[in-house]
Amino acid sequence: MGMTTTIQLDKTIVNLLKEVKEYPRQTYNELIQHMVHVYKSIKKKNQYDEFLHKIQQAKMKELWDNKEDEDWENA
């Protein structure tokens, strides 16, 4: 293990951390490492989803904003 430090947390946060432990002897260090890993994975997935959404916007506009659809609305 590398250098360690002390951080101050509200009692409510400590209680929340206790609630989400995967097993009773899991250290807060292990728990926080796991939480950071999960957060990074979710963030990466969201960036990918946003990228796909931006790519799809142009095609969806092309498909939805066309003369044929407007003609049906006015029929």
MMTF fields as JSON, N, C-alpha, C and O atoms, coordinates in Angstrom:
{
  "mmtfVersion": "1.0.0",
  "mmtfProducer": "UNKNOWN",
  "numBonds": 299,
  "numAtoms": 300,
  "numGroups": 75,
  "numChains": 1,
  "numModels": 1,
  "chainsPerModel": [1],
  "groupsPerChain": [75],
  "chainIdList": ["A"],
  "bondAtomList": [4, 2, 8, 6, 12, 10, 16, 14, 20, 18, 24, 22, 28, 26, 32, 30, 36, 34, 40, 38, 44, 42, 48, 46, 52, 50, 56, 54, 60, 58, 64, 62, 68, 66, 72, 70, 76, 74, 80, 78, 84, 82, 88, 86, 92, 90, 96, 94, 100, 98, 104, 102, 108, 106, 112, 110, 116, 114, 120, 118, 124, 122, 128, 126, 132, 130, 136, 134, 140, 138, 144, 142, 148, 146, 152, 150, 156, 154, 160, 158, 164, 162, 168, 166, 172, 170, 176, 174, 180, 178, 184, 182, 188, 186, 192, 190, 196, 194, 200, 198, 204, 202, 208, 206, 212, 210, 216, 214, 220, 218, 224, 222, 228, 226, 232, 230, 236, 234, 240, 238, 244, 242, 248, 246, 252, 250, 256, 254, 260, 258, 264, 262, 268, 266, 272, 270, 276, 274, 280, 278, 284, 282, 288, 286, 292, 290, 296, 294],
  "bondOrderList": [1, 1, 1, 1, 1, 1, 1, 1, 1, 1, 1, 1, 1, 1, 1, 1, 1, 1, 1, 1, 1, 1, 1, 1, 1, 1, 1, 1, 1, 1, 1, 1, 1, 1, 1, 1, 1, 1, 1, 1, 1, 1, 1, 1, 1, 1, 1, 1, 1, 1, 1, 1, 1, 1, 1, 1, 1, 1, 1, 1, 1, 1, 1, 1, 1, 1, 1, 1, 1, 1, 1, 1, 1, 1],
  "groupList": [{"groupName": "MET", "atomNameList": ["N", "CA", "C", "O"], "elementList": ["N", "C", "C", "O"], "formalChargeList": [0, 0, 0, 0], "bondAtomList": [1, 0, 2, 1, 3, 2], "bondOrderList": [1, 1, 2], "singleLetterCode": "M", "chemCompType": "L-PEPTIDE LINKING"}, {"groupName": "GLY", "atomNameList": ["N", "CA", "C", "O"], "elementList": ["N", "C", "C", "O"], "formalChargeList": [0, 0, 0, 0], "bondAtomList": [1, 0, 2, 1, 3, 2], "bondOrderList": [1, 1, 2], "singleLetterCode": "G", "chemCompType": "PEPTIDE LINKING"}, {"groupName": "THR", "atomNameList": ["N", "CA", "C", "O"], "elementList": ["N", "C", "C", "O"], "formalChargeList": [0, 0, 0, 0], "bondAtomList": [1, 0, 2, 1, 3, 2], "bondOrderList": [1, 1, 2], "singleLetterCode": "T", "chemCompType": "L-PEPTIDE LINKING"}, {"groupName": "ILE", "atomNameList": ["N", "CA", "C", "O"], "elementList": ["N", "C", "C", "O"], "formalChargeList": [0, 0, 0, 0], "bondAtomList": [1, 0, 2, 1, 3, 2], "bondOrderList": [1, 1, 2], "singleLetterCode": "I", "chemCompType": "L-PEPTIDE LINKING"}, {"groupName": "GLN", "atomNameList": ["N", "CA", "C", "O"], "elementList": ["N", "C", "C", "O"], "formalChargeList": [0, 0, 0, 0], "bondAtomList": [1, 0, 2, 1, 3, 2], "bondOrderList": [1, 1, 2], "singleLetterCode": "Q", "chemCompType": "L-PEPTIDE LINKING"}, {"groupName": "LEU", "atomNameList": ["N", "CA", "C", "O"], "elementList": ["N", "C", "C", "O"], "formalChargeList": [0, 0, 0, 0], "bondAtomList": [1, 0, 2, 1, 3, 2], "bondOrderList": [1, 1, 2], "singleLetterCode": "L", "chemCompType": "L-PEPTIDE LINKING"}, {"groupName": "ASP", "atomNameList": ["N", "CA", "C", "O"], "elementList": ["N", "C", "C", "O"], "formalChargeList": [0, 0, 0, 0], "bondAtomList": [1, 0, 2, 1, 3, 2], "bondOrderList": [1, 1, 2], "singleLetterCode": "D", "chemCompType": "L-PEPTIDE LINKING"}, {"groupName": "LYS", "atomNameList": ["N", "CA", "C", "O"], "elementList": ["N", "C", "C", "O"], "formalChargeList": [0, 0, 0, 0], "bondAtomList": [1, 0, 2, 1, 3, 2], "bondOrderList": [1, 1, 2], "singleLetterCode": "K", "chemCompType": "L-PEPTIDE LINKING"}, {"groupName": "VAL", "atomNameList": ["N", "CA", "C", "O"], "elementList": ["N", "C", "C", "O"], "formalChargeList": [0, 0, 0, 0], "bondAtomList": [1, 0, 2, 1, 3, 2], "bondOrderList": [1, 1, 2], "singleLetterCode": "V", "chemCompType": "L-PEPTIDE LINKING"}, {"groupName": "ASN", "atomNameList": ["N", "CA", "C", "O"], "elementList": ["N", "C", "C", "O"], "formalChargeList": [0, 0, 0, 0], "bondAtomList": [1, 0, 2, 1, 3, 2], "bondOrderList": [1, 1, 2], "singleLetterCode": "N", "chemCompType": "L-PEPTIDE LINKING"}, {"groupName": "GLU", "atomNameList": ["N", "CA", "C", "O"], "elementList": ["N", "C", "C", "O"], "formalChargeList": [0, 0, 0, 0], "bondAtomList": [1, 0, 2, 1, 3, 2], "bondOrderList": [1, 1, 2], "singleLetterCode": "E", "chemCompType": "L-PEPTIDE LINKING"}, {"groupName": "TYR", "atomNameList": ["N", "CA", "C", "O"], "elementList": ["N", "C", "C", "O"], "formalChargeList": [0, 0, 0, 0], "bondAtomList": [1, 0, 2, 1, 3, 2], "bondOrderList": [1, 1, 2], "singleLetterCode": "Y", "chemCompType": "L-PEPTIDE LINKING"}, {"groupName": "PRO", "atomNameList": ["N", "CA", "C", "O"], "elementList": ["N", "C", "C", "O"], "formalChargeList": [0, 0, 0, 0], "bondAtomList": [1, 0, 2, 1, 3, 2], "bondOrderList": [1, 1, 2], "singleLetterCode": "P", "chemCompType": "L-PEPTIDE LINKING"}, {"groupName": "ARG", "atomNameList": ["N", "CA", "C", "O"], "elementList": ["N", "C", "C", "O"], "formalChargeList": [0, 0, 0, 0], "bondAtomList": [1, 0, 2, 1, 3, 2], "bondOrderList": [1, 1, 2], "singleLetterCode": "R", "chemCompType": "L-PEPTIDE LINKING"}, {"groupName": "HIS", "atomNameList": ["N", "CA", "C", "O"], "elementList": ["N", "C", "C", "O"], "formalChargeList": [0, 0, 0, 0], "bondAtomList": [1, 0, 2, 1, 3, 2], "bondOrderList": [1, 1, 2], "singleLetterCode": "H", "chemCompType": "L-PEPTIDE LINKING"}, {"groupName": "SER", "atomNameList": ["N", "CA", "C", "O"], "elementList": ["N", "C", "C", "O"], "formalChargeList": [0, 0, 0, 0], "bondAtomList": [1, 0, 2, 1, 3, 2], "bondOrderList": [1, 1, 2], "singleLetterCode": "S", "chemCompType": "L-PEPTIDE LINKING"}, {"groupName": "PHE", "atomNameList": ["N", "CA", "C", "O"], "elementList": ["N", "C", "C", "O"], "formalChargeList": [0, 0, 0, 0], "bondAtomList": [1, 0, 2, 1, 3, 2], "bondOrderList": [1, 1, 2], "singleLetterCode": "F", "chemCompType": "L-PEPTIDE LINKING"}, {"groupName": "ALA", "atomNameList": ["N", "CA", "C", "O"], "elementList": ["N", "C", "C", "O"], "formalChargeList": [0, 0, 0, 0], "bondAtomList": [1, 0, 2, 1, 3, 2], "bondOrderList": [1, 1, 2], "singleLetterCode": "A", "chemCompType": "L-PEPTIDE LINKING"}, {"groupName": "TRP", "atomNameList": ["N", "CA", "C", "O"], "elementList": ["N", "C", "C", "O"], "formalChargeList": [0, 0, 0, 0], "bondAtomList": [1, 0, 2, 1, 3, 2], "bondOrderList": [1, 1, 2], "singleLetterCode": "W", "chemCompType": "L-PEPTIDE LINKING"}],
  "groupTypeList": [0, 1, 0, 2, 2, 2, 3, 4, 5, 6, 7, 2, 3, 8, 9, 5, 5, 7, 10, 8, 7, 10, 11, 12, 13, 4, 2, 11, 9, 10, 5, 3, 4, 14, 0, 8, 14, 8, 11, 7, 15, 3, 7, 7, 7, 9, 4, 11, 6, 10, 16, 5, 14, 7, 3, 4, 4, 17, 7, 0, 7, 10, 5, 18, 6, 9, 7, 10, 6, 10, 6, 18, 10, 9, 17],
  "groupIdList": [1, 2, 3, 4, 5, 6, 7, 8, 9, 10, 11, 12, 13, 14, 15, 16, 17, 18, 19, 20, 21, 22, 23, 24, 25, 26, 27, 28, 29, 30, 31, 32, 33, 34, 35, 36, 37, 38, 39, 40, 41, 42, 43, 44, 45, 46, 47, 48, 49, 50, 51, 52, 53, 54, 55, 56, 57, 58, 59, 60, 61, 62, 63, 64, 65, 66, 67, 68, 69, 70, 71, 72, 73, 74, 75],
  "secStructList": [7, 7, 7, 7, 7, 7, 7, 7, 7, 7, 2, 2, 2, 2, 2, 2, 2, 2, 2, 2, 7, 1, 1, 6, 6, 7, 7, 2, 2, 2, 2, 2, 2, 2, 2, 2, 2, 2, 2, 2, 2, 2, 2, 2, 2, 2, 2, 2, 2, 2, 2, 2, 2, 2, 2, 2, 2, 2, 2, 2, 2, 2, 2, 2, 1, 1, 2, 2, 2, 2, 2, 2, 2, 6, 7],
  "xCoordList": [0.843, 0.0, 0.887, 1.946, 0.459, 1.219, 1.03, 0.66, 1.284, 1.113, -0.367, -1.23, -0.65, -2.032, -2.257, -1.317, -3.503, -3.872, -5.161, -5.843, -5.48, -6.716, -7.635, -7.224, -8.889, -9.878, -11.029, -11.317, -11.675, -12.805, -14.096, -14.287, -14.975, -16.266, -17.366, -17.182, -18.506, -19.671, -20.085, -19.878, -20.666, -21.135, -22.156, -22.219, -22.955, -23.96, -23.289, -23.775, -22.181, -21.451, -20.847, -20.89, -20.289, -19.715, -20.803, -20.567, -21.976, -23.081, -23.523, -23.841, -23.544, -23.888, -22.845, -23.191, -21.577, -20.514, -20.667, -20.471, -21.013, -21.223, -22.352, -22.274, -23.403, -24.562, -24.234, -24.818, -23.307, -23.05, -21.846, -21.462, -21.26, -20.154, -20.616, -21.736, -19.743, -20.066, -19.907, -20.577, -19.042, -18.847, -18.38, -17.789, -18.636, -18.387, -16.957, -16.761, -15.97, -14.583, -13.981, -12.779, -14.794, -14.305, -13.862, -14.591, -12.684, -12.174, -12.809, -13.288, -12.794, -13.319, -12.471, -12.992, -11.181, -10.297, -10.727, -10.818, -10.993, -11.456, -12.803, -13.035, -13.677, -15.007, -14.938, -15.603, -14.151, -14.03, -13.354, -13.742, -12.353, -11.73, -12.768, -12.815, -13.59, -14.64, -15.639, -16.049, -16.02, -16.973, -16.399, -17.114, -15.127, -14.477, -14.449, -14.704, -14.14, -14.118, -15.502, -15.616, -16.533, -17.9, -18.254, -18.835, -17.913, -18.198, -17.516, -18.131, -16.249, -15.522, -16.158, -16.264, -16.575, -17.215, -18.513, -18.789, -19.304, -20.581, -20.328, -21.017, -19.354, -19.033, -18.588, -18.991, -17.758, -17.295, -18.469, -18.548, -19.376, -20.551, -21.435, -21.943, -21.62, -22.436, -21.815, -22.533, -20.495, -19.832, -20.08, -20.302, -20.046, -20.304, -21.745, -22.0, -22.686, -24.097, -24.33, -25.079, -23.689, -23.817, -23.237, -23.805, -22.112, -21.493, -22.448, -22.646, -23.041, -23.996, -25.204, -25.689, -25.678, -26.835, -26.533, -27.363, -25.361, -24.99, -24.891, -25.313, -24.333, -24.221, -25.612, -25.852, -26.509, -27.845, -28.715, -29.655, -28.44, -29.28, -29.422, -30.527, -28.326, -28.383, -29.256, -30.06, -29.107, -29.896, -31.375, -32.242, -31.664, -33.056, -33.701, -34.863, -32.953, -33.488, -33.791, -34.82, -32.9, -33.098, -34.357, -35.133, -34.55, -35.702, -37.013, -38.037, -37.0, -38.24, -38.612, -39.798, -37.654, -37.929, -37.853, -36.857, -38.908, -38.905, -40.268, -41.265, -40.291, -41.489, -42.626, -43.788, -42.31, -43.346, -44.152, -45.374, -43.478, -44.183, -45.082, -46.201, -44.603, -45.425, -46.653, -47.72, -46.523, -47.676, -48.738, -49.928, -48.343, -49.296, -50.014, -51.2, -49.304, -49.929, -50.989, -51.966, -50.815, -51.759, -52.837, -53.68, -52.845, -53.836, -55.185, -56.135],
  "yCoordList": [-1.174, 0.0, 1.235, 1.245, 2.265, 3.496, 4.35, 3.856, 5.618, 6.542, 6.625, 6.509, 6.822, 6.965, 8.372, 9.07, 8.77, 10.087, 9.971, 8.947, 10.992, 11.036, 12.056, 13.176, 11.654, 12.591, 12.691, 11.743, 13.83, 14.021, 13.824, 14.396, 13.008, 12.735, 12.966, 12.721, 13.438, 13.544, 12.155, 11.173, 12.079, 10.779, 10.161, 8.939, 10.991, 10.453, 9.73, 8.692, 10.267, 9.628, 8.312, 7.319, 8.295, 7.071, 6.003, 4.836, 6.391, 5.433, 4.918, 3.738, 5.797, 5.36, 4.381, 3.386, 4.663, 3.752, 2.388, 1.353, 2.387, 1.117, 0.321, -0.904, 1.017, 0.349, -0.32, -1.351, 0.255, -0.267, -1.204, -1.633, -1.517, -2.475, -3.792, -4.24, -4.409, -5.693, -6.845, -7.87, -6.686, -7.688, -6.945, -5.87, -7.504, -6.781, -6.279, -5.199, -7.036, -6.637, -5.796, -5.529, -5.389, -4.549, -3.199, -2.572, -2.763, -1.483, -0.345, -0.528, 0.828, 2.001, 2.291, 2.752, 2.026, 2.223, 1.342, 1.815, 0.053, -0.865, -0.421, -0.456, -0.007, 0.418, 1.653, 1.708, 2.616, 3.846, 3.557, 4.128, 2.684, 2.294, 1.679, 2.001, 0.8, 0.165, 1.209, 1.16, 2.136, 3.176, 4.057, 4.434, 4.378, 5.19, 4.421, 4.994, 3.134, 2.302, 2.278, 2.43, 2.089, 2.057, 3.415, 3.473, 4.488, 5.833, 6.089, 6.625, 5.704, 5.897, 5.092, 5.583, 3.871, 3.029, 3.651, 3.674, 4.15, 4.777, 6.049, 6.313, 6.823, 8.063, 7.768, 8.465, 6.738, 6.364, 5.916, 6.279, 5.134, 4.657, 5.835, 5.872, 6.794, 7.968, 8.79, 9.324, 8.897, 9.625, 8.921, 9.579, 7.593, 6.822, 7.025, 7.212, 6.988, 7.199, 8.594, 8.752, 9.599, 10.965, 11.065, 11.739, 10.401, 10.39, 9.789, 10.357, 8.636, 8.006, 8.899, 9.0, 9.532, 10.41, 11.564, 11.903, 12.155, 13.263, 12.797, 13.502, 11.609, 11.068, 10.822, 11.098, 10.313, 9.965, 11.181, 11.092, 12.309, 13.492, 13.926, 14.228, 13.961, 14.41, 13.478, 13.945, 12.174, 11.214, 11.293, 11.211, 11.449, 11.55, 12.818, 12.799, 13.911, 15.149, 14.945, 15.402, 14.262, 13.968, 13.115, 13.359, 12.127, 11.237, 11.908, 11.668, 12.732, 13.309, 14.623, 14.905, 15.412, 16.713, 16.586, 16.963, 16.055, 15.91, 16.286, 16.325, 16.556, 17.042, 16.018, 16.395, 14.745, 13.715, 13.702, 13.557, 13.851, 13.874, 15.104, 15.015, 16.24, 17.448, 17.31, 17.814, 16.633, 16.424, 15.582, 15.859, 14.558, 13.715, 14.499, 14.28, 15.414, 16.219, 17.143, 17.452, 17.586, 18.525, 17.836, 18.516, 16.52, 15.794, 15.789, 15.225],
  "zCoordList": [0.0, 0.0, 0.0, 0.628, -0.697, -0.78, 0.451, 1.517, 0.297, 1.407, 1.767, 0.897, 3.026, 3.465, 3.979, 4.36, 3.982, 4.462, 5.257, 5.206, 5.968, 6.741, 6.09, 5.786, 5.879, 5.348, 6.339, 7.069, 6.358, 7.256, 6.478, 5.405, 7.034, 6.411, 7.437, 8.629, 6.96, 7.831, 8.282, 7.569, 9.463, 9.98, 9.032, 8.905, 8.365, 7.441, 6.279, 5.83, 5.793, 4.702, 5.165, 4.439, 6.357, 6.9, 7.029, 6.716, 7.481, 7.604, 6.237, 6.091, 5.236, 3.882, 3.347, 2.71, 3.605, 3.167, 3.842, 3.205, 5.12, 5.829, 5.189, 5.089, 4.754, 4.155, 2.824, 2.491, 2.063, 0.718, 0.639, -0.449, 1.77, 1.761, 1.16, 1.405, 0.369, -0.258, 0.726, 0.597, 1.691, 2.741, 4.001, 3.896, 5.184, 6.438, 6.643, 7.199, 6.209, 6.461, 5.328, 5.326, 4.389, 3.29, 3.851, 4.619, 3.47, 3.968, 3.172, 2.053, 3.787, 3.077, 1.839, 0.824, 1.92, 0.778, -0.394, -1.527, -0.121, -1.167, -1.725, -2.934, -0.829, -1.238, -2.141, -3.175, -1.756, -2.551, -3.891, -4.91, -3.904, -5.172, -6.11, -7.297, -5.567, -6.366, -6.88, -8.04, -6.03, -6.422, -7.537, -8.466, -7.441, -8.476, -9.797, -10.856, -9.735, -10.941, -11.601, -12.817, -10.808, -11.335, -11.944, -13.028, -11.264, -11.759, -13.104, -14.025, -13.211, -14.47, -15.605, -16.728, -15.318, -16.338, -16.825, -18.024, -15.894, -16.252, -17.057, -18.042, -16.641, -17.347, -18.781, -19.713, -18.957, -20.285, -21.154, -22.327, -20.584, -21.316, -21.723, -22.844, -20.818, -21.136, -22.259, -23.105, -22.275, -23.355, -24.686, -25.703, -24.686, -25.899, -26.356, -27.546, -25.417, -25.749, -26.331, -27.295, -25.746, -26.262, -27.666, -28.525, -27.905, -29.229, -30.258, -31.333, -29.925, -30.848, -31.093, -32.22, -30.058, -30.197, -31.165, -32.009, -31.041, -31.93, -33.379, -34.296, -33.578, -34.936, -35.521, -36.697, -34.713, -35.192, -35.451, -36.24, -34.819, -34.961, -36.415, -36.864, -37.147, -38.544, -39.378, -40.185, -39.196, -39.968, -39.584, -40.453, -38.313, -37.87, -38.428, -38.835, -38.448, -39.02, -40.499, -40.995, -41.195, -42.615, -42.821, -43.745, -41.964, -42.107, -41.721, -42.36, -40.702, -40.19, -40.86, -41.035, -41.229, -41.846, -43.365, -43.982, -43.95, -45.4, -45.956, -45.234, -47.225, -47.911, -47.872, -47.713, -48.012, -48.028, -46.729, -46.758, -45.604, -44.327, -44.226, -43.72, -44.699, -44.66, -45.54, -45.19, -46.681, -47.561, -46.863, -47.016, -46.099, -45.384, -44.309, -44.064, -43.665, -42.607, -43.176, -42.495, -44.403, -45.023, -45.834, -46.419, -45.891, -46.704, -46.044, -46.586]
}
